């Protein structure tokens, strides 16, 4: 249980809340995207969805920096992450079914 709480605290450490927002709207924006990496990430995502490696190359930062910034931006609802691998699940399941049928046909 302690591990779960610690991870939850780590996940929320950059989350912006009403309580910690500055009164000035410009300061709010700067708090959300106030480093050069976030601005470059937003620039590159304006043209459409990108894969992690593609974004890393175009932004030009390390994997650790990109991961950290993307996690912050997702926590603050500035971007939405999609996992496209899940859409392949039905295809892989059918491949497994075919493989099983083929294996059984060889044993006859």
N, C-alpha and C positions, 0 to 999 in steps of 0.2 A: 504494500500500500504506500509506503514511503517513496518508492521509486516512481510510482504513478504521480503522486503529488509533486515531486521534484520536476518530472518531465512537464507536467502541466504548468508549473511556475516558469520553467524555461521557455515554453511555447508562448506564454503570455507576457514575457518581460518587455517586449517592444510594442505591445498593443496600446494604441491610443484610446483613451477613455475621455468622457466629458470632463472628468475631474482634473485630468492633467493637460487639457487643451489651453493654450494661451488665449487671451481675450481678443487679440488682433487676428483677423482672417488671413492676412498675409503671413503672419507667424505660424498659423495652423498649417498652411501649405508648406512652408519651409520646414516645419517639424516633420511632415510626412515625406517630402521628397528633397530634403535639404542637403543631400550629398551628391557628388558628381555621378556615382554609379547608378543611382535610382533614376536620375534624369536621362542617362544614356539607355538604361533598360526601357524606360517609357518610350523614348525616341524609336528604339528598334521594334517595340511591340505595337506601335501605332500602325505599322504596315500589315500586321496580321500575326497569327499564331506562329510561334517559333519553338523548335526543339531546344532542349537545354544546351547541347553542344554548339548549335548554331548561334544561340544567344551569347554564349560564352566567347565565341570567336568575334562576333560583331561588337560586343561591348568592350572586350579586351581586358577583362579582369580575371583574377584567379577563380578557381572553382569554389573555394571557401567564401570569398567575397560575394560572388554571384548568389550562391545558396543562401547566405545570410540575408542579403538584400531582398531576394525573392520571398523568403519566409516572412520578413518584416512587412513587405508590401501586401502579401496575402493575408496576414493577420489583421492588417489595417484596411482590408477590403479595397485595395487599390487595383488588384488584379485577381484573376480567377485561374487556378491551375486545373488543367484537364488531364486525365490519364487516358491516353488513347489505346493502350495495350488491352484494356478490358473489352474493347469492342471486338477483339480477335478471339475471345474465349469460345464463341460458338464454332468458329472455323477450326480451332485446335481440337475441340471436342469431337467434331466430325472426322478429323484426321486420325484421332485415336481410335474411333469406331472402325474406320476403314482398316487401320493397321491391325486391329484385333481380328477382323474378318479375314484379312490376308494371311495372318499367322495361322489361323485355324484351318484355312484351305490347304496350307502346305503340309499339315500334319496328317491329312487323309491319305 
